[in-house]
């Protein structure tokens, strides 16, 4: 797992109460039952803590944590 993935899980777990064993790269936001308000909060925290703008509209329910980390990494290197 990448450092970005680890930071993303920290952000999501801090904002959304879910058991730690549910956080895996293939877990989607839908699997975690993340609601739209929490998606907005996640987007804000990603920008604040990782320095990458990810619109909440990009964080769709079916997006996995691993794919989200890859999206962030791609923007960090761009």
Phi and psi in radians as a Rosetta constraint file:
Dihedral C 1 N 2 CA 2 C 2 CIRCULARHARMONIC -1.487 0.35
Dihedral N 2 CA 2 C 2 N 3 CIRCULARHARMONIC 2.880 0.35
Dihedral C 2 N 3 CA 3 C 3 CIRCULARHARMONIC -1.085 0.35
Dihedral N 3 CA 3 C 3 N 4 CIRCULARHARMONIC -0.653 0.35
Dihedral C 3 N 4 CA 4 C 4 CIRCULARHARMONIC -1.083 0.35
Dihedral N 4 CA 4 C 4 N 5 CIRCULARHARMONIC -0.763 0.35
Dihedral C 4 N 5 CA 5 C 5 CIRCULARHARMONIC -1.059 0.35
Dihedral N 5 CA 5 C 5 N 6 CIRCULARHARMONIC -0.785 0.35
Dihedral C 5 N 6 CA 6 C 6 CIRCULARHARMONIC -1.058 0.35
Dihedral N 6 CA 6 C 6 N 7 CIRCULARHARMONIC -0.747 0.35
Dihedral C 6 N 7 CA 7 C 7 CIRCULARHARMONIC -1.169 0.35
Dihedral N 7 CA 7 C 7 N 8 CIRCULARHARMONIC -0.686 0.35
Dihedral C 7 N 8 CA 8 C 8 CIRCULARHARMONIC -1.085 0.35
Dihedral N 8 CA 8 C 8 N 9 CIRCULARHARMONIC -0.796 0.35
Dihedral C 8 N 9 CA 9 C 9 CIRCULARHARMONIC -1.070 0.35
Dihedral N 9 CA 9 C 9 N 10 CIRCULARHARMONIC -0.678 0.35
Dihedral C 9 N 10 CA 10 C 10 CIRCULARHARMONIC -1.081 0.35
Dihedral N 10 CA 10 C 10 N 11 CIRCULARHARMONIC -0.754 0.35
Dihedral C 10 N 11 CA 11 C 11 CIRCULARHARMONIC -1.103 0.35
Dihedral N 11 CA 11 C 11 N 12 CIRCULARHARMONIC -0.894 0.35
Dihedral C 11 N 12 CA 12 C 12 CIRCULARHARMONIC -1.119 0.35
Dihedral N 12 CA 12 C 12 N 13 CIRCULARHARMONIC -0.767 0.35
Dihedral C 12 N 13 CA 13 C 13 CIRCULARHARMONIC -1.182 0.35
Dihedral N 13 CA 13 C 13 N 14 CIRCULARHARMONIC -0.507 0.35
Dihedral C 13 N 14 CA 14 C 14 CIRCULARHARMONIC -1.261 0.35
Dihedral N 14 CA 14 C 14 N 15 CIRCULARHARMONIC -0.453 0.35
Dihedral C 14 N 15 CA 15 C 15 CIRCULARHARMONIC -1.746 0.35
Dihedral N 15 CA 15 C 15 N 16 CIRCULARHARMONIC -0.346 0.35
Dihedral C 15 N 16 CA 16 C 16 CIRCULARHARMONIC -2.312 0.35
Dihedral N 16 CA 16 C 16 N 17 CIRCULARHARMONIC 2.102 0.35
Dihedral C 16 N 17 CA 17 C 17 CIRCULARHARMONIC -1.354 0.35
Dihedral N 17 CA 17 C 17 N 18 CIRCULARHARMONIC 1.784 0.35
Dihedral C 17 N 18 CA 18 C 18 CIRCULARHARMONIC -2.485 0.35
Dihedral N 18 CA 18 C 18 N 19 CIRCULARHARMONIC 2.583 0.35
Dihedral C 18 N 19 CA 19 C 19 CIRCULARHARMONIC -1.034 0.35
Dihedral N 19 CA 19 C 19 N 20 CIRCULARHARMONIC 2.458 0.35
Dihedral C 19 N 20 CA 20 C 20 CIRCULARHARMONIC -0.992 0.35
Dihedral N 20 CA 20 C 20 N 21 CIRCULARHARMONIC -0.546 0.35
Dihedral C 20 N 21 CA 21 C 21 CIRCULARHARMONIC -1.257 0.35
Dihedral N 21 CA 21 C 21 N 22 CIRCULARHARMONIC -0.151 0.35
Dihedral C 21 N 22 CA 22 C 22 CIRCULARHARMONIC -1.512 0.35
Dihedral N 22 CA 22 C 22 N 23 CIRCULARHARMONIC -0.184 0.35
Dihedral C 22 N 23 CA 23 C 23 CIRCULARHARMONIC -1.580 0.35
Dihedral N 23 CA 23 C 23 N 24 CIRCULARHARMONIC 1.814 0.35
Dihedral C 23 N 24 CA 24 C 24 CIRCULARHARMONIC -2.407 0.35
Dihedral N 24 CA 24 C 24 N 25 CIRCULARHARMONIC 2.739 0.35
Dihedral C 24 N 25 CA 25 C 25 CIRCULARHARMONIC -0.950 0.35
Dihedral N 25 CA 25 C 25 N 26 CIRCULARHARMONIC -0.571 0.35
Dihedral C 25 N 26 CA 26 C 26 CIRCULARHARMONIC -1.515 0.35
Dihedral N 26 CA 26 C 26 N 27 CIRCULARHARMONIC 0.001 0.35
Dihedral C 26 N 27 CA 27 C 27 CIRCULARHARMONIC -1.348 0.35
Dihedral N 27 CA 27 C 27 N 28 CIRCULARHARMONIC 2.274 0.35
Dihedral C 27 N 28 CA 28 C 28 CIRCULARHARMONIC -1.648 0.35
Dihedral N 28 CA 28 C 28 N 29 CIRCULARHARMONIC 2.882 0.35
Dihedral C 28 N 29 CA 29 C 29 CIRCULARHARMONIC -1.077 0.35
Dihedral N 29 CA 29 C 29 N 30 CIRCULARHARMONIC -0.590 0.35
Dihedral C 29 N 30 CA 30 C 30 CIRCULARHARMONIC -1.115 0.35
Dihedral N 30 CA 30 C 30 N 31 CIRCULARHARMONIC -0.737 0.35
Dihedral C 30 N 31 CA 31 C 31 CIRCULARHARMONIC -1.028 0.35
Dihedral N 31 CA 31 C 31 N 32 CIRCULARHARMONIC -0.569 0.35
Dihedral C 31 N 32 CA 32 C 32 CIRCULARHARMONIC -1.526 0.35
Dihedral N 32 CA 32 C 32 N 33 CIRCULARHARMONIC -0.033 0.35
Dihedral C 32 N 33 CA 33 C 33 CIRCULARHARMONIC 1.032 0.35
Dihedral N 33 CA 33 C 33 N 34 CIRCULARHARMONIC 0.730 0.35
Dihedral C 33 N 34 CA 34 C 34 CIRCULARHARMONIC -1.382 0.35
Dihedral N 34 CA 34 C 34 N 35 CIRCULARHARMONIC 2.216 0.35
Dihedral C 34 N 35 CA 35 C 35 CIRCULARHARMONIC -1.530 0.35
Dihedral N 35 CA 35 C 35 N 36 CIRCULARHARMONIC 3.011 0.35
Dihedral C 35 N 36 CA 36 C 36 CIRCULARHARMONIC -1.133 0.35
Dihedral N 36 CA 36 C 36 N 37 CIRCULARHARMONIC -0.618 0.35
Dihedral C 36 N 37 CA 37 C 37 CIRCULARHARMONIC -1.132 0.35
Dihedral N 37 CA 37 C 37 N 38 CIRCULARHARMONIC -0.731 0.35
Dihedral C 37 N 38 CA 38 C 38 CIRCULARHARMONIC -1.161 0.35
Dihedral N 38 CA 38 C 38 N 39 CIRCULARHARMONIC -0.583 0.35
Dihedral C 38 N 39 CA 39 C 39 CIRCULARHARMONIC -1.065 0.35
Dihedral N 39 CA 39 C 39 N 40 CIRCULARHARMONIC -0.722 0.35
Dihedral C 39 N 40 CA 40 C 40 CIRCULARHARMONIC -1.086 0.35
Dihedral N 40 CA 40 C 40 N 41 CIRCULARHARMONIC -0.784 0.35
Dihedral C 40 N 41 CA 41 C 41 CIRCULARHARMONIC -1.090 0.35
Dihedral N 41 CA 41 C 41 N 42 CIRCULARHARMONIC -0.716 0.35
Dihedral C 41 N 42 CA 42 C 42 CIRCULARHARMONIC -1.068 0.35
Dihedral N 42 CA 42 C 42 N 43 CIRCULARHARMONIC -0.772 0.35
Dihedral C 42 N 43 CA 43 C 43 CIRCULARHARMONIC -1.023 0.35
Dihedral N 43 CA 43 C 43 N 44 CIRCULARHARMONIC -0.779 0.35
Dihedral C 43 N 44 CA 44 C 44 CIRCULARHARMONIC -1.104 0.35
Dihedral N 44 CA 44 C 44 N 45 CIRCULARHARMONIC -0.772 0.35
Dihedral C 44 N 45 CA 45 C 45 CIRCULARHARMONIC -1.198 0.35
Dihedral N 45 CA 45 C 45 N 46 CIRCULARHARMONIC -0.614 0.35
Dihedral C 45 N 46 CA 46 C 46 CIRCULARHARMONIC -1.058 0.35
Dihedral N 46 CA 46 C 46 N 47 CIRCULARHARMONIC -0.817 0.35
Dihedral C 46 N 47 CA 47 C 47 CIRCULARHARMONIC -1.138 0.35
Dihedral N 47 CA 47 C 47 N 48 CIRCULARHARMONIC -0.753 0.35
Dihedral C 47 N 48 CA 48 C 48 CIRCULARHARMONIC -1.175 0.35
Dihedral N 48 CA 48 C 48 N 49 CIRCULARHARMONIC -0.765 0.35
Dihedral C 48 N 49 CA 49 C 49 CIRCULARHARMONIC -1.662 0.35
Dihedral N 49 CA 49 C 49 N 50 CIRCULARHARMONIC -0.447 0.35
Dihedral C 49 N 50 CA 50 C 50 CIRCULARHARMONIC -1.960 0.35
Dihedral N 50 CA 50 C 50 N 51 CIRCULARHARMONIC -0.167 0.35
Dihedral C 50 N 51 CA 51 C 51 CIRCULARHARMONIC 1.282 0.35
Dihedral N 51 CA 51 C 51 N 52 CIRCULARHARMONIC 0.420 0.35
Dihedral C 51 N 52 CA 52 C 52 CIRCULARHARMONIC -2.190 0.35
Dihedral N 52 CA 52 C 52 N 53 CIRCULARHARMONIC 2.271 0.35
Dihedral C 52 N 53 CA 53 C 53 CIRCULARHARMONIC -1.451 0.35
Dihedral N 53 CA 53 C 53 N 54 CIRCULARHARMONIC 2.051 0.35
Dihedral C 53 N 54 CA 54 C 54 CIRCULARHARMONIC -2.211 0.35
Dihedral N 54 CA 54 C 54 N 55 CIRCULARHARMONIC 1.996 0.35
Dihedral C 54 N 55 CA 55 C 55 CIRCULARHARMONIC -1.152 0.35
Dihedral N 55 CA 55 C 55 N 56 CIRCULARHARMONIC 2.511 0.35
Dihedral C 55 N 56 CA 56 C 56 CIRCULARHARMONIC -1.068 0.35
Dihedral N 56 CA 56 C 56 N 57 CIRCULARHARMONIC -0.449 0.35
Dihedral C 56 N 57 CA 57 C 57 CIRCULARHARMONIC -1.209 0.35
Dihedral N 57 CA 57 C 57 N 58 CIRCULARHARMONIC -0.351 0.35
Dihedral C 57 N 58 CA 58 C 58 CIRCULARHARMONIC -1.408 0.35
Dihedral N 58 CA 58 C 58 N 59 CIRCULARHARMONIC -0.375 0.35
Dihedral C 58 N 59 CA 59 C 59 CIRCULARHARMONIC -1.538 0.35
Dihedral N 59 CA 59 C 59 N 60 CIRCULARHARMONIC 1.348 0.35
Dihedral C 59 N 60 CA 60 C 60 CIRCULARHARMONIC -1.451 0.35
Dihedral N 60 CA 60 C 60 N 61 CIRCULARHARMONIC 2.717 0.35
Dihedral C 60 N 61 CA 61 C 61 CIRCULARHARMONIC -0.923 0.35
Dihedral N 61 CA 61 C 61 N 62 CIRCULARHARMONIC -0.644 0.35
Dihedral C 61 N 62 CA 62 C 62 CIRCULARHARMONIC -1.424 0.35
Dihedral N 62 CA 62 C 62 N 63 CIRCULARHARMONIC -0.091 0.35
Dihedral C 62 N 63 CA 63 C 63 CIRCULARHARMONIC -1.233 0.35
Dihedral N 63 CA 63 C 63 N 64 CIRCULARHARMONIC 2.300 0.35
Dihedral C 63 N 64 CA 64 C 64 CIRCULARHARMONIC -1.489 0.35
Dihedral N 64 CA 64 C 64 N 65 CIRCULARHARMONIC 2.843 0.35
Dihedral C 64 N 65 CA 65 C 65 CIRCULARHARMONIC -1.112 0.35
Dihedral N 65 CA 65 C 65 N 66 CIRCULARHARMONIC -0.696 0.35
Dihedral C 65 N 66 CA 66 C 66 CIRCULARHARMONIC -1.094 0.35
Dihedral N 66 CA 66 C 66 N 67 CIRCULARHARMONIC -0.769 0.35
Dihedral C 66 N 67 CA 67 C 67 CIRCULARHARMONIC -1.160 0.35
Dihedral N 67 CA 67 C 67 N 68 CIRCULARHARMONIC -0.606 0.35
Dihedral C 67 N 68 CA 68 C 68 CIRCULARHARMONIC -1.151 0.35
Dihedral N 68 CA 68 C 68 N 69 CIRCULARHARMONIC -0.755 0.35
Dihedral C 68 N 69 CA 69 C 69 CIRCULARHARMONIC -1.081 0.35
Dihedral N 69 CA 69 C 69 N 70 CIRCULARHARMONIC -0.684 0.35
Dihedral C 69 N 70 CA 70 C 70 CIRCULARHARMONIC -1.133 0.35
Dihedral N 70 CA 70 C 70 N 71 CIRCULARHARMONIC -0.695 0.35
Dihedral C 70 N 71 CA 71 C 71 CIRCULARHARMONIC -1.066 0.35
Dihedral N 71 CA 71 C 71 N 72 CIRCULARHARMONIC -0.790 0.35
Dihedral C 71 N 72 CA 72 C 72 CIRCULARHARMONIC -1.104 0.35
Dihedral N 72 CA 72 C 72 N 73 CIRCULARHARMONIC -0.829 0.35
Dihedral C 72 N 73 CA 73 C 73 CIRCULARHARMONIC -1.034 0.35
Dihedral N 73 CA 73 C 73 N 74 CIRCULARHARMONIC -0.705 0.35
Dihedral C 73 N 74 CA 74 C 74 CIRCULARHARMONIC -1.089 0.35
Dihedral N 74 CA 74 C 74 N 75 CIRCULARHARMONIC -0.644 0.35
Dihedral C 74 N 75 CA 75 C 75 CIRCULARHARMONIC -1.349 0.35
Dihedral N 75 CA 75 C 75 N 76 CIRCULARHARMONIC -0.505 0.35
Dihedral C 75 N 76 CA 76 C 76 CIRCULARHARMONIC -1.187 0.35
Dihedral N 76 CA 76 C 76 N 77 CIRCULARHARMONIC -0.581 0.35
Dihedral C 76 N 77 CA 77 C 77 CIRCULARHARMONIC -1.577 0.35
Dihedral N 77 CA 77 C 77 N 78 CIRCULARHARMONIC -0.163 0.35
